[in-house]
């Protein structure tokens, strides 16, 4: 009996040893796989960008950079582009948590505070001097991007381009003088309404069928008492702006948006479908819309563009939108990150980068006047100068949390009856959520 007992103990000990060996081997293989995966990722220099243009070839930019910097000819520079800022943000959070962060990435000027602020390495003044930056770049960039105190200054971010809203229009139906102010625009809408009840003058009203409705409304808000952030919006500006905006819908009003709303919804098409058929005379979007207009086969002869009109001449702020490059503080190739930013801050190479995006305005002042005469698409007689006005006062708008702001504005615009209550609730919600991100407070509070 004692012999069998010892035999059982011996057997159990060996089972434990074997299990331990198998576990250690599996763990070693797992660690080795993770190390190889991390090594493969870290051997690349990763750049993440946001662009809704799927046709861009950003690898030309890499080729040009390597030609100038042959020491990096064997470095694998990988550029990833995301179609939406929301997709991009989700991927960034996941990547940072997994230790697979990009070395260079972009952020948007609509957020003065971001969840990624602590991941950013400020740019040394030895690389790009803030005073030189002020002289070389459009003035509003300095207000947004230079951090300073009494004893120091740093450039936190580097822009390459910016954009403002345009009105694309049919030159047979609309003249450029019709778009000088919102008053002249509305007069033209009424004139078209009286002559034709089967067309829509401008595709404006709700959020879900109007592309970039969130920024169209934001631009209108910025014409009211110099609004430039959520914090500066008041009840009066909401009533004035949204109350006027909703007039573009009603069939008894001047624009008659809803004459075509059901048709477009049933077709599951964008407004550009009706624009290409001349059922809509004007659409509002950023210049990159030119690629979509091309896909819908719009007549090359009849397309023109003008800046989005203001109330009176150019009073009020013009909304400016741009992404800027930042360095990840955890990059393992800081020299390359600095070299790339230095490369982008020169005229020659910023111009090369912008050749990929001909519909973007250059951040560098030295490139502006040459770029203004450039066509934004080879098939259309539309240039950057068609919308640029040097008297315009350009400004960023702080949305606090961009993805929430853009999404919630759509819902508010789709409910014109309750827009004041909905907007008030929206402000409370986004303020609550910002406190969690910015101040690390109100954690237990339900933000609804």
C-alpha positions as CSV (number, residue, x, y, z in Angstrom):
1,X,0.0,0.0,0.0
2,X,2.9,2.4,0.9
3,X,4.5,1.6,-2.5
4,X,1.3,2.5,-4.4
5,X,1.0,5.7,-2.4
6,X,4.5,6.8,-3.2
7,X,3.9,5.9,-6.8
8,X,0.9,8.1,-6.9
9,X,2.7,11.0,-5.3
10,X,5.6,10.5,-7.8
11,X,3.1,10.5,-10.7
12,X,1.4,13.7,-9.5
13,X,4.7,15.5,-9.1
14,X,5.7,14.7,-12.7
15,X,2.3,15.8,-14.0
16,X,2.8,19.2,-12.2
17,X,6.3,19.5,-13.7
18,X,5.1,18.7,-17.2
19,X,2.2,21.2,-16.9
20,X,4.7,23.8,-15.7
21,X,7.1,23.1,-18.6
22,X,4.2,23.3,-21.2
23,X,3.0,26.6,-19.6
24,X,6.5,28.1,-19.7
25,X,7.0,27.1,-23.3
26,X,3.6,28.5,-24.3
27,X,4.4,31.8,-22.4
28,X,7.8,32.0,-24.1
29,X,6.2,31.5,-27.5
30,X,3.6,34.1,-26.6
31,X,6.2,36.6,-25.4
32,X,8.3,35.9,-28.5
33,X,5.2,36.5,-30.7
34,X,4.4,39.7,-29.0
35,X,8.0,40.9,-29.2
36,X,8.1,40.0,-32.9
37,X,4.8,41.8,-33.4
38,X,6.0,44.9,-31.6
39,X,9.4,44.7,-33.3
40,X,7.7,44.6,-36.7
41,X,5.5,47.5,-35.8
42,X,8.4,49.5,-34.3
43,X,10.7,48.9,-37.2
44,X,8.3,51.0,-39.3
45,X,7.8,54.7,-39.0
46,X,4.1,55.1,-38.9
47,X,2.2,58.3,-40.0
48,X,-1.6,58.5,-39.5
49,X,-3.8,61.0,-41.3
50,X,-7.5,61.7,-41.9
51,X,-8.8,62.2,-45.4
52,X,-12.1,61.6,-47.1
53,X,-10.3,61.4,-50.5
54,X,-9.6,57.7,-51.2
55,X,-7.7,58.6,-54.4
56,X,-4.8,60.4,-52.8
57,X,-1.3,58.9,-53.2
58,X,0.5,60.1,-50.1
59,X,3.4,57.7,-50.9
60,X,4.6,60.2,-53.5
61,X,5.3,62.4,-50.5
62,X,7.4,59.6,-48.9
63,X,9.4,59.2,-52.2
64,X,10.2,62.9,-52.4
65,X,11.3,63.0,-48.8
66,X,13.6,60.0,-49.2
67,X,15.2,61.6,-52.3
68,X,16.1,64.6,-50.2
69,X,17.2,62.5,-47.2
70,X,18.9,59.4,-48.6
71,X,19.9,58.3,-45.1
72,X,16.3,57.2,-44.7
73,X,16.1,55.3,-48.0
74,X,15.8,51.9,-46.2
75,X,13.4,53.1,-43.6
76,X,9.9,51.8,-44.1
77,X,7.6,54.8,-43.7
78,X,4.0,53.7,-43.6
79,X,1.1,56.2,-44.1
80,X,-2.4,55.3,-43.1
81,X,-5.4,57.4,-44.0
82,X,-8.7,57.2,-42.2
83,X,-12.0,58.3,-44.0
84,X,-13.5,59.8,-40.8
85,X,-12.2,61.5,-37.7
86,X,-14.4,59.3,-35.5
87,X,-12.8,56.1,-37.0
88,X,-9.4,57.7,-36.5
89,X,-10.0,58.5,-32.8
90,X,-11.2,55.0,-32.0
91,X,-8.1,53.5,-33.7
92,X,-5.8,55.9,-31.9
93,X,-7.1,55.0,-28.5
94,X,-6.7,51.3,-29.3
95,X,-3.2,51.7,-30.8
96,X,-1.9,53.7,-27.8
97,X,-3.2,51.1,-25.4
98,X,-1.6,48.3,-27.4
99,X,1.7,50.1,-27.7
100,X,1.3,50.3,-31.5
101,X,1.1,54.1,-31.7
102,X,1.9,56.1,-34.9
103,X,5.1,58.1,-34.7
104,X,3.4,61.1,-36.4
105,X,-0.3,61.7,-36.3
106,X,-2.8,64.5,-36.9
107,X,-5.3,66.4,-34.8
108,X,-8.0,68.9,-35.7
109,X,-8.2,72.5,-34.8
110,X,-11.8,72.1,-33.6
111,X,-10.7,70.7,-30.3
112,X,-8.6,72.9,-27.9
113,X,-8.4,70.0,-25.5
114,X,-8.0,66.4,-26.7
115,X,-7.7,63.0,-25.1
116,X,-4.3,62.7,-26.9
117,X,-2.8,65.9,-25.5
118,X,-0.6,63.9,-23.1
119,X,0.8,61.9,-26.0
120,X,2.2,64.9,-27.8
121,X,5.8,66.0,-27.8
122,X,6.2,69.7,-28.2
123,X,8.4,70.9,-31.0
124,X,11.8,72.2,-29.9
125,X,12.5,75.9,-30.9
126,X,15.7,74.6,-32.4
127,X,13.7,72.7,-34.9
128,X,11.0,75.3,-35.7
129,X,11.3,78.7,-34.0
130,X,8.0,80.2,-32.9
131,X,8.9,83.7,-34.0
132,X,9.8,82.4,-37.5
133,X,6.5,80.5,-37.5
134,X,4.6,83.7,-36.9
135,X,6.3,85.4,-39.9
136,X,5.9,82.4,-42.2
137,X,2.3,81.2,-41.5
138,X,-1.2,82.6,-41.8
139,X,-1.7,84.7,-38.6
140,X,-4.5,82.6,-37.1
141,X,-2.2,79.6,-36.8
142,X,-0.1,81.4,-34.3
143,X,-3.1,82.0,-32.0
144,X,-4.0,78.3,-32.2
145,X,-0.6,76.5,-32.1
146,X,2.0,78.5,-30.1
147,X,2.1,77.8,-26.4
148,X,3.8,80.4,-24.4
149,X,4.5,81.8,-20.9
150,X,6.7,84.7,-19.6
151,X,9.8,82.6,-20.0
152,X,9.3,80.2,-22.8
153,X,7.5,79.5,-26.1
154,X,7.0,76.2,-28.0
155,X,5.2,75.2,-31.2
156,X,3.0,72.3,-30.3
157,X,1.7,71.4,-33.8
158,X,2.6,71.9,-37.5
159,X,-0.1,72.7,-40.1
160,X,0.3,72.3,-43.8
161,X,-3.1,73.3,-45.2
162,X,-6.4,74.8,-44.2
163,X,-9.9,75.2,-45.8
164,X,-13.1,77.2,-45.5
165,X,-16.6,76.5,-46.7
166,X,-17.6,77.2,-50.3
167,X,-20.8,77.5,-52.3
168,X,-20.6,75.5,-55.5
169,X,-23.1,76.9,-58.0
170,X,-24.5,76.6,-61.5
171,X,-23.3,79.7,-63.4
172,X,-26.3,79.7,-65.7
173,X,-28.7,80.1,-62.8
174,X,-26.5,82.0,-60.2
175,X,-24.2,85.0,-60.6
176,X,-21.2,85.6,-58.3
177,X,-22.9,88.9,-57.1
178,X,-25.8,86.8,-55.8
179,X,-23.4,85.3,-53.2
180,X,-21.9,88.5,-51.9
181,X,-24.0,88.4,-48.7
182,X,-26.7,86.3,-47.1
183,X,-29.1,89.0,-48.0
184,X,-28.3,88.9,-51.8
185,X,-28.4,85.1,-51.6
186,X,-31.8,85.0,-50.0
187,X,-33.1,87.6,-52.6
188,X,-31.9,85.2,-55.4
189,X,-33.6,82.3,-53.7
190,X,-36.9,84.1,-53.7
191,X,-36.4,85.1,-57.4
192,X,-35.8,81.5,-58.4
193,X,-38.8,80.3,-56.4
194,X,-41.1,82.7,-58.3
195,X,-39.8,81.5,-61.7
196,X,-39.6,77.8,-61.0
197,X,-41.3,75.5,-58.4
198,X,-39.5,72.4,-59.6
199,X,-36.0,73.3,-58.5
200,X,-34.3,74.0,-55.2
201,X,-32.1,77.1,-54.9
202,X,-29.7,75.8,-52.3
203,X,-29.5,72.4,-50.5
204,X,-29.9,73.6,-46.9
205,X,-32.1,72.6,-44.0
206,X,-31.7,69.4,-41.9
207,X,-28.7,67.5,-40.8
208,X,-29.0,64.0,-42.1
209,X,-29.2,64.9,-45.8
210,X,-27.0,68.0,-45.9
211,X,-23.3,67.2,-46.1
212,X,-21.2,69.0,-43.5
213,X,-24.4,70.5,-41.9
214,X,-22.6,70.7,-38.6
215,X,-20.0,73.1,-40.0
216,X,-22.5,75.1,-42.1
217,X,-24.5,75.9,-38.9
218,X,-21.2,76.6,-37.1
219,X,-20.2,79.1,-39.7
220,X,-23.6,80.8,-39.4
221,X,-23.1,80.9,-35.6
222,X,-19.7,82.5,-36.0
223,X,-21.3,85.5,-37.8
224,X,-23.2,86.3,-34.6
225,X,-21.3,88.5,-32.2
226,X,-17.9,86.9,-33.0
227,X,-18.8,83.4,-31.6
228,X,-15.7,81.1,-31.8
229,X,-16.5,78.4,-29.3
230,X,-19.3,76.4,-27.7
231,X,-18.8,78.5,-24.6
232,X,-19.6,81.7,-26.4
233,X,-23.0,80.5,-27.9
234,X,-26.0,82.0,-26.2
235,X,-29.8,81.5,-26.5
236,X,-30.2,84.6,-28.7
237,X,-27.7,83.4,-31.3
238,X,-29.3,79.9,-31.3
239,X,-32.8,81.4,-31.9
240,X,-31.4,83.8,-34.6
241,X,-29.3,81.3,-36.5
242,X,-31.3,78.1,-36.3
243,X,-34.6,79.9,-36.7
244,X,-33.4,81.4,-40.0
245,X,-31.8,78.1,-41.1
246,X,-35.1,76.2,-40.8
247,X,-36.8,78.6,-43.2
248,X,-34.9,77.0,-46.1
249,X,-37.1,73.9,-45.7
250,X,-40.7,74.9,-45.8
251,X,-42.6,74.7,-49.2
252,X,-44.4,77.9,-48.1
253,X,-41.1,79.6,-47.6
254,X,-38.5,80.6,-50.3
255,X,-36.2,77.6,-50.7
256,X,-38.7,74.7,-50.8
257,X,-36.1,72.2,-49.7
258,X,-38.7,69.5,-48.9
259,X,-39.9,69.4,-52.5
260,X,-37.0,67.2,-53.3
261,X,-36.2,65.7,-49.8
262,X,-38.4,62.6,-50.2
263,X,-37.1,62.0,-53.7
264,X,-33.5,62.1,-52.6
265,X,-34.2,59.9,-49.6
266,X,-36.0,57.3,-51.7
267,X,-33.1,57.2,-54.2
268,X,-30.6,56.9,-51.3
269,X,-28.4,59.5,-53.0
270,X,-26.4,62.6,-52.0
271,X,-27.6,66.1,-52.9
272,X,-24.9,66.1,-55.6
273,X,-27.1,63.7,-57.6
274,X,-29.8,66.4,-57.9
275,X,-27.1,69.1,-58.3
276,X,-25.7,67.3,-61.3
277,X,-29.2,67.2,-62.9
278,X,-29.7,70.9,-62.3
279,X,-32.6,70.2,-59.8
280,X,-30.4,72.1,-57.2
281,X,-28.6,75.2,-58.1
282,X,-26.2,75.6,-55.1
283,X,-24.5,73.2,-52.6
284,X,-22.3,74.1,-49.7
285,X,-19.2,72.0,-48.8
286,X,-15.5,72.1,-48.4
287,X,-13.4,72.2,-51.6
288,X,-12.7,68.5,-51.5
289,X,-16.3,68.1,-52.6
290,X,-14.9,68.6,-56.1
291,X,-14.0,64.9,-56.4
292,X,-17.6,63.9,-55.6
293,X,-18.9,66.4,-58.1
294,X,-16.6,64.9,-60.7
295,X,-18.0,61.4,-59.9
296,X,-21.6,62.6,-60.5
297,X,-20.6,63.9,-63.9
298,X,-21.4,67.5,-63.4
299,X,-21.0,69.7,-66.5
300,X,-17.4,71.1,-66.7
301,X,-18.6,74.3,-68.3
302,X,-21.2,75.4,-65.8
303,X,-19.6,74.8,-62.4
304,X,-18.2,77.8,-60.4
305,X,-17.6,78.5,-56.7
306,X,-17.6,81.4,-54.3
307,X,-16.9,81.8,-50.6
308,X,-19.7,81.1,-48.2
309,X,-21.5,84.5,-47.8
310,X,-21.7,86.6,-44.6
311,X,-24.5,88.8,-43.4
312,X,-22.8,92.2,-44.3
313,X,-19.8,92.1,-46.5
314,X,-17.1,90.2,-44.5
315,X,-18.1,91.1,-41.0
316,X,-17.9,88.2,-38.6
317,X,-15.5,85.3,-38.4
318,X,-14.9,82.8,-41.2
319,X,-14.7,79.2,-40.0
320,X,-11.4,77.6,-40.8
321,X,-10.8,73.9,-40.7
322,X,-7.4,72.1,-40.7
323,X,-5.5,69.1,-39.3
324,X,-2.0,69.5,-38.0
325,X,0.9,67.1,-37.5
326,X,2.1,66.2,-34.0
327,X,4.9,64.0,-32.8
328,X,4.1,61.1,-30.5
329,X,6.2,61.4,-27.4
330,X,6.9,57.7,-27.4
331,X,8.3,57.5,-30.9
332,X,11.5,55.5,-31.2
333,X,12.7,57.5,-34.1
334,X,12.6,61.1,-33.0
335,X,15.2,62.3,-35.5
336,X,13.1,61.1,-38.4
337,X,10.0,62.8,-36.9
338,X,11.8,66.1,-36.6
339,X,13.3,65.8,-40.1
340,X,9.8,65.2,-41.5
341,X,8.3,68.2,-39.8
342,X,11.3,70.4,-40.8
343,X,10.7,69.0,-44.3
344,X,7.0,70.0,-44.3
345,X,7.8,73.5,-43.0
346,X,9.8,74.4,-46.1
347,X,8.3,76.0,-49.2
348,X,9.5,73.3,-51.7
349,X,8.3,70.3,-49.7
350,X,5.1,71.8,-48.4
351,X,4.3,72.6,-52.0
352,X,5.0,68.9,-52.9
353,X,2.7,67.7,-50.2
354,X,0.0,70.1,-51.3
355,X,0.2,68.9,-54.9
356,X,-1.5,65.8,-53.6
357,X,-4.3,68.0,-52.2
358,X,-4.9,70.8,-54.8
359,X,-8.1,71.8,-53.1
360,X,-6.4,72.8,-49.9
361,X,-5.1,76.3,-49.1
362,X,-1.4,76.4,-48.0
363,X,-0.6,77.3,-44.4
364,X,2.7,78.9,-45.6
365,X,2.1,82.5,-46.7
366,X,4.9,82.3,-49.2
367,X,2.9,79.7,-51.2
368,X,-0.4,81.4,-51.0
369,X,-0.4,83.7,-54.1
370,X,1.0,81.1,-56.4
371,X,-1.5,78.5,-55.2
372,X,-4.5,80.8,-55.6
373,X,-4.4,80.5,-59.4
374,X,-4.2,76.7,-59.2
375,X,-7.2,74.7,-60.3
376,X,-8.6,72.5,-57.6
377,X,-9.4,69.8,-60.2
378,X,-8.0,69.6,-63.8
379,X,-11.5,69.1,-65.3
380,X,-13.1,72.3,-63.8
381,X,-12.5,76.0,-64.1
382,X,-12.5,76.5,-60.4
383,X,-9.4,77.8,-58.6
384,X,-8.5,78.5,-55.0
385,X,-8.8,82.3,-55.7
386,X,-12.5,81.9,-56.5
387,X,-13.3,81.8,-52.8
388,X,-10.4,83.5,-51.1
389,X,-10.9,87.0,-49.6
390,X,-8.0,88.6,-47.8
391,X,-10.4,90.8,-45.8
392,X,-11.9,87.7,-44.2
393,X,-11.1,87.2,-40.5
394,X,-10.5,83.5,-40.2
395,X,-10.9,81.7,-36.9
396,X,-11.1,78.2,-35.5
397,X,-14.2,77.2,-33.6
398,X,-13.7,75.2,-30.4
399,X,-16.2,72.3,-30.5
400,X,-14.8,70.9,-27.2
401,X,-15.3,67.3,-28.4
402,X,-15.5,67.2,-32.1
403,X,-17.1,63.8,-32.7
404,X,-19.9,64.5,-30.2
405,X,-20.5,68.0,-31.5
406,X,-20.8,67.0,-35.1
407,X,-23.1,64.0,-34.3
408,X,-25.4,65.9,-32.0
409,X,-25.8,68.9,-34.3
410,X,-27.3,66.6,-36.9
411,X,-30.0,65.4,-34.5
412,X,-30.8,69.0,-33.5
413,X,-31.2,70.0,-37.1
414,X,-33.5,67.1,-37.7
415,X,-36.0,68.2,-35.1
416,X,-36.9,71.9,-35.8
417,X,-39.8,71.9,-33.4
418,X,-37.6,71.3,-30.3
419,X,-34.3,72.7,-31.4
420,X,-33.9,75.2,-28.5
421,X,-34.5,72.6,-25.8
422,X,-32.4,70.1,-27.6
423,X,-29.5,72.5,-28.0
424,X,-29.6,73.5,-24.4
425,X,-29.5,69.8,-23.4
426,X,-26.7,69.2,-25.8
427,X,-24.6,72.0,-24.3
428,X,-25.0,70.5,-20.8
429,X,-24.1,67.0,-22.1
430,X,-20.9,68.0,-23.9
431,X,-19.8,70.2,-21.0
432,X,-20.2,67.3,-18.6
433,X,-18.2,65.0,-20.9
434,X,-15.5,67.6,-21.4
435,X,-15.0,67.8,-17.6
436,X,-14.3,64.1,-17.6
437,X,-11.6,64.5,-20.2
438,X,-10.1,68.0,-19.4
439,X,-10.5,68.3,-15.6
440,X,-10.7,64.6,-14.7
441,X,-13.9,65.3,-12.7
442,X,-17.6,64.5,-12.7
443,X,-16.7,60.8,-13.3
444,X,-19.9,59.5,-11.6
445,X,-22.2,62.0,-13.3
446,X,-24.4,60.7,-16.1
447,X,-23.9,63.0,-19.1
448,X,-27.3,63.0,-20.8
